[in-house]
């Protein structure tokens, strides 16, 4: 349970970095950002694996670069579900997906959430 809360907080911080760096992202309050991080986490856990398998051939052809598009789609879905969290367009969602991926890579390394074994 504590691990989930820490991951949620790390995802919120990563999302905060994205909305700070990428100009196309807007949020109304910190509560909205926490809600967006929660929804994004749920979408990544439930919807993204389904979309991954459906688009696997395209992901293989693009050598994995299509995963950035999937991450951008997850951000767009999050923005459509959470009121007060907006993205100006899909190109900003792509930029946000790249920044979010890099920030998550760093937070996962710091948090020690690499899988071993």
Order of alpha helices (4+ residues) and beta strands (2+ residues): alpha-beta-alpha-alpha-alpha-beta-alpha
